Amino acid sequence: MTAREDIAAAASTVTGLKVTPYYRQNLTAGNGFVRFGERTRPSNGFGWLDTWEIWIASPADIEAAEKWIEANQDALLAALDPAEMLVTSLTPSELVLGSVNTPGIVVRGVRGA
């Protein structure tokens, strides 16, 4: 499997989550997708670090997203960290899908390449 597929599969082991490896236009609460963030070289000049994001739709609004993070962050970190990606942040967010603002959570982390 690819890094993207590995990350999606690991995140999907969390109860209530269904994460796909690629962008999805239509999301309902608990569904998400993996997207590539950036590739950077560490200060030692060896290898690369790939930054990945998982975008997860949350129920209702940013308050619900914050509550979801509080309730589920331990399970999500256990599923991902550090085997699939070293999680560096969990952030409530909104994403415009078509013409609709969708509240959610961005899970950001790095993985060596």
Secondary structure as the mmCIF struct_conf table of DSSP 4:
data_model
#
loop_
_struct_conf.conf_type_id
_struct_conf.id
_struct_conf.beg_label_comp_id
_struct_conf.beg_label_asym_id
_struct_conf.beg_label_seq_id
_struct_conf.end_label_comp_id
_struct_conf.end_label_asym_id
_struct_conf.end_label_seq_id
HELX_RH_AL_P HELX_RH_AL_P1 ALA A 3 ALA A 11
TURN_TY1_P TURN_TY1_P1 SER A 12 THR A 13
BEND BEND1 VAL A 14 VAL A 14
TURN_TY1_P TURN_TY1_P2 THR A 15 GLY A 16
STRN STRN1 LYS A 18 THR A 20
BEND BEND2 PRO A 21 TYR A 22
BEND BEND3 GLN A 25 GLN A 25
TURN_TY1_P TURN_TY1_P3 ALA A 29 GLY A 30
STRN STRN2 ASN A 31 THR A 40
TURN_TY1_P TURN_TY1_P4 SER A 43 ASN A 44
BEND BEND4 PHE A 46 GLY A 47
STRN STRN3 LEU A 49 ALA A 57
BEND BEND5 PRO A 59 ASP A 61
HELX_RH_AL_P HELX_RH_AL_P2 ILE A 62 LEU A 80
TURN_TY1_P TURN_TY1_P5 ASP A 81 GLU A 84
STRN STRN4 LEU A 86 LEU A 97
TURN_TY1_P TURN_TY1_P6 GLY A 98 SER A 99
STRN STRN5 VAL A 100 GLY A 112
#
